[in-house]
Amino acid sequence: MFTGIIEELGTVESIEHTNDSAAITIDAGPLVADLDLGGSLSVNGVCLTSTRQPTEQRPGLFTAEVMGETLRLTGLGSLVTGDRVNLERCTPASGRFDGHVVQGHVDGRGELLNRIDRPDWSTLRIGIPNDLAPLTAIKGSIALNGVSLTLTAVSEPSAPSAWVEVGLIPATLAHTTFGELPVGAAVNVEVDVLAKYTARLLSFRTDGGAADAVPTHSSPASAGSSPSNSTQQGVDHD
C-alpha cells in the first residue's frame, strides 16, 4: 500500500520489449537501496515488483517485468528512455499517513486536457474514463500518476466526457512529473478505494437497501464461527 506522497523522481534507463510484456529499468537512486528482490515500488502510480537485483556498479537501478495488459491500460506503455517518473516505496506500518490509501492498482488511463500555470499554483484538468466519473467528488481524493491529490472540480453527470481538476502548489510541481507534464500526456488514474467499495456494495442493493448486502454478526454463521452454505473507483496534500 502507498499514500501518494512522491519520494523521488526516477529516470527510465531502458525498456526491453518481448512478445507481450516489457522489462522496464529505472534509475531510482538511493530510494531502492534497501529494496529486496520481489519488493514493490510505485512507478507513476503503478505498483511494480522488483525482478532483478541491481549491480554493485549501479545500486540505484530498479527493474520490473510489466505485463502487456498493464502497458496497454496505463501510461507505462508510452514511456521511453529518459522519461521521468514518480516513485514511492510501500508505506511502513510505523510510517506517517500523509496522503490517502493508494493501492497502486490503476483504474484507467486519463489525459491532461488543459493546464493553467500561475505564480502560486497550477490548475490541471484531466480527462478520465466515463465509468470512473461516479467515483469522483469535489474535495474527494484521487491518485494521478501516483500523486495523492484533492479534487477541486469534477464534470457534471450530463457531461459527454468526464474530467476532474486539481490544484498544485509549486512544491508539488517541483517534486513530481506534473511540473513539466505537457497537454495531451497520459495520466494514470486511481480513484479512492472507499468509493470503489461503496459502488460495489450498492451493486448488490436489494429492496431493503444496501445494508441488506452487508454481513452482520447476528448469527454464528455470519460471524464465521460455524460453516455457511452460502456462496458466493484539486488541491494537493502538501
N, C-alpha and C positions, 0 to 999 in steps of 0.2 A: 504494500500500500504506500501511496505517496500523498503529499499535501499540496502540491502545485507551487512550491516555493523553489524556484530555479537556483541551483547551487553553482553551476558552471556553464560556460558556453564552450562546446566542443567543436571540432572541425572534422569533417568527413575526409578520411585518409584514402580509402579505396572502397570500391563496390565490385564484388566478384559475382557475376550473374551465372546461374546454372539454368536447368530446364524451366523450373517454375519456382525459383527461390533466389535469394542473394545473400552473400556474406558481406555485411557492412562493417567496416573498421573505422573507428572514430578515435581521434586524439582527445582523450578526456582529461589529460593532465593528472594532477595528484588526486583527483576525485576517485579514481579506481585503484588507488594504491593498496587498499585492503579488501578489494572485491575478489572473492574466490570464484573459481570456475563453477558455473551454474548460478552465480549471483545475478541479481536483477538490477537494471538501470533504466530509468525513464528517458527515452530519446524523443524529443518533440511530443511528449505525452504518450508514447507507445512503450509499454513495458517489454523490455527485451532481456534475454538471458545470455550471459557470457558463455561463449562456446570455445574460446581459445585463451590459453594463458599468454600474457604479454611477455616479450623477451626482456632480458636484463638491460639491453641497449635501449629499448623503448617501453619502459614500465607503465606508461600512461595510455597505452593502446587498449581499446575495448572492441571486441569483435562479437557479433551476434549473427546467427542464421535467421533470416526473415522469410517466412513463407510467402508464396505468390499471392494468396488472398490478402495478407496484410499489406503487401506492396500495392495492390490494386485499390484497397479500401481506405488507405491512409496516404498522407503526404510523403511517406518514406519512399514510395515508388518514383517520385520525381526528384529525389536527391541526386546530386552529382558531386564529384570530388571537389573539395574546397568549400562546400556549403557549411554554414554554421548551424548548430543545433542546440536546443535547450536540454540540459542534463540535470537529473535529480536522482539521488540514491533513495533506496527504500527508507521509510521512516522508522527509526528505532523505537522500541517500546518506551524508552526513557526520554525520547525527544520531545521538543515543543511542537504543538499542533497549530501552526500559524496560518494555514490556508483552509482547505476543506478536504473531505475524503476524495481522493483521486485514485482510481484503480489501475490506470494505465491501459484500460480497455476502450479504445476509441470507438465511438458510436457512429461516426460519419465523417465524411470529408467536406469541409467548407471551403469558402473562397473569400479573400479580402476584397470587398467591393469598393470601399472608399476609406480614406483616412484624412483627417483634418489635424494638422500639426500646429499647435500653439506654443508659445514660450514656456508655459507652465504645465501643460498636459496635452495629450493627443486623444482624439476620438476615432475609434476604428469601427467600421461596420462590416460584419462578416455574414455572408450568405451561408445558410445551413440547410441540410435536407429538410423537406417539409414535414416529414414524420417526427422530427425532433422538436418542432415548434411547441407542441403542447407540454413539453417537459422543461420549458424555459419560463422565467418570470422576472419582472423588474426587481432588482435588488437580490435576485437569486444567484447562486454560484454556478460557474461553468469553468471547464478547463479548456483552454485554447492553446494548442501546441505545448501542452503540459503546464501552462501557467494558470494558477488559480486566480480567477477574476470575478468581479461582481458586475452583473448586467445593469446597465443604465437605461436601456431601452430595448424593446422587443417588437417584432412585427405584429400587426393585428391578425386575428384569426382569419379574416377575409382576404388577407394579402395573397396574391398568386404565388409569390416566392418568399419563403421565410428568411428572416435575418435577425441578428442581435447586434447590439452596440455595447462597447466597453470603453472606459476612460483609463488612460495610462499616464502615470507620473513619469518625470524624466529618469528617476532611478530604475524603474522597471524597463523603460525603453533602452537604457544603457546596459542592463544586465541580462537581457533576453534578445531573441532574434527579432522582436517586434520593432526595434529601433530602426531597422533597415528593411523591413518586410515590404515588398512592392505590391501595389494593387494588382490583383489577379493571381497572387500566390495562393497555394493550397494551405489550408489550416485544418489541423486535426481537432475534432470536436468531441469532447466527452461531457455529457450533461450530468447533473447532480444525481448520484446514485439513489438518493431518497426519492427523487421524482420518478425514477425508473421503477423502483419497487412499489411505489404508490400506484402507478399506472398498471402494473402487473396485478396488484391486488384488486383494483377496480375492474379489471377484465373478467374477474370471477364473480362479479356482483350479481346478487340474486334479488328477488322481490323484497327480501327483508333488509337489503342494504349490504354494503361491502363488508360490514362487520361479521356477516354470516360466514365469510370465507376465512376468517381468522381462527386458528385453533385456540381453544381455551383449556384450562386445567380443571374443568368442572367434572371430568370423569377420569378414572385411572388410565384408560386407553389414550385419551387426548394428552394426558400428562406424560405419556411414554413409559408408564410403569407396567403396562401389560400389552400384549400384541394387539395390533389393529388390523382389521380385514380390509380397510380402505386402501386404494391405490391412487395410486395417482398417475428511461434517457431524461459599459461597466466602469466601476471604479475598482482599482486593484487593491489587494490586501496589504500592500506595504504601508 
